[in-house]
Amino acid sequence: MNTKKALEYLKLEGITNSDQVLRRWIRQGKIQATLLSRASGYEIDEESLFAFIKEKQTKEEDITNRMDYQKGYKMGDKRGFKSGYRLGKLEGDDQLKSREKELIQKELYEETYIYNYYELEKKKQAPKKVLDFMYSLDLIELKIGVLGSWAMLEQTHDLIDIDRLPYPNRRLETRLRQGLVELMEEKLKEETRK
């Protein structure tokens, strides 16, 4: 089975419509495939694909069963940020993107990135006032989960639209770190206004 056919199955099941996400799962070994050539692409093992789809659906059901809807970010919550790439309204977003948003709010991730306060400070990757603010809130280790086009800061349940992050040619980890710094700057401004 080629990637085009596999993507059709993934779309049909409401898992993803992104060719890049499928290729990432293949590279991570979550879906078994053999690279025939650059021109012809991957030959995907059907059993592996269907097992992966079943695992994703089971994981989603488990999370749905244990999710407390009072916890975390809800659509329309006043904590959403309006600036730049932050989540505001879902105007014009397609159905899959809204589905990914639902899943990430249930804490279902493809990847997780961890940013440590001390590493950010040591490498001078965040302004001092932002680091001081993070420290005052006891945010020593920040965990960001990623699913498709969305990222969520686990500690505060703030959502970030990855498609709207600047510098698309940089690594996702670098873009998320910069987005995290900007998010903390906004929270600091909001806190000082109170």
Residue pairs with C-beta under 8 A, 6 or more apart in sequence:
1 43
1 44
1 45
1 46
1 49
2 40
2 41
2 42
2 43
2 44
3 19
3 22
3 23
3 41
3 42
3 44
5 44
6 22
6 31
6 44
6 49
7 16
7 17
7 19
7 22
9 49
9 50
9 53
10 16
10 17
10 22
10 53
11 17
11 96
13 53
13 56
13 57
14 96
14 99
15 53
15 56
16 22
16 96
16 100
16 148
17 96
18 148
18 149
21 110
21 148
22 31
23 42
24 110
25 31
25 52
25 110
26 33
26 42
26 44
30 52
31 44
31 45
31 48
31 49
31 52
32 44
32 45
32 48
33 42
33 43
33 44
33 45
33 48
34 42
34 43
34 45
35 41
35 42
35 43
36 42
36 43
59 108
60 103
60 106
60 108
63 106
63 107
63 108
64 106
67 106
67 107
71 157
72 105
72 107
72 157
73 79
73 80
73 105
73 152
73 157
73 158
73 159
74 105
75 90
75 105
79 156
79 157
79 158
80 86
80 87
80 88
80 158
80 159
81 87
81 88
81 158
81 183
81 186
82 88
83 186
84 164
84 182
85 160
85 161
85 163
85 164
85 165
85 166
85 179
86 158
86 159
86 160
86 161
86 164
86 183
86 186
87 158
87 159
87 160
87 161
90 97
90 98
90 101
93 101
96 148
97 148
97 149
97 150
100 147
100 148
100 149
100 150
101 150
101 159
103 147
104 145
104 146
104 147
104 148
104 150
104 151
104 152
104 159
105 152
105 157
105 159
107 145
107 152
107 154
108 147
109 145
109 146
109 147
109 152
110 146
110 147
110 148
111 145
111 146
112 143
112 144
112 145
112 146
113 143
113 144
113 146
113 172
113 173
113 176
114 141
114 142
114 143
114 144
115 141
115 142
115 143
115 144
115 177
115 180
116 140
116 141
116 142
117 131
117 134
117 135
117 139
117 140
117 141
117 142
118 140
119 125
120 126
120 131
120 177
121 131
125 177
125 181
126 134
126 181
126 184
127 181
127 185
129 188
130 181
130 184
130 185
130 188
133 184
133 187
133 188
133 191
134 140
134 142
134 184
139 155
142 153
142 154
142 155
142 180
143 153
143 154
143 155
144 151
144 152
144 153
144 154
144 160
144 176
144 180
145 151
145 152
145 154
146 162
146 172
146 176
148 162
149 161
149 162
149 163
150 159
150 160
150 161
150 162
151 159
151 160
151 162
151 176
151 179
152 158
152 159
152 160
153 160
153 180
153 183
156 187
158 183
160 176
160 179
160 183
162 172
162 175
162 176
165 175
165 176
165 178
165 179
166 175
166 178
167 174
167 175
167 178
168 175
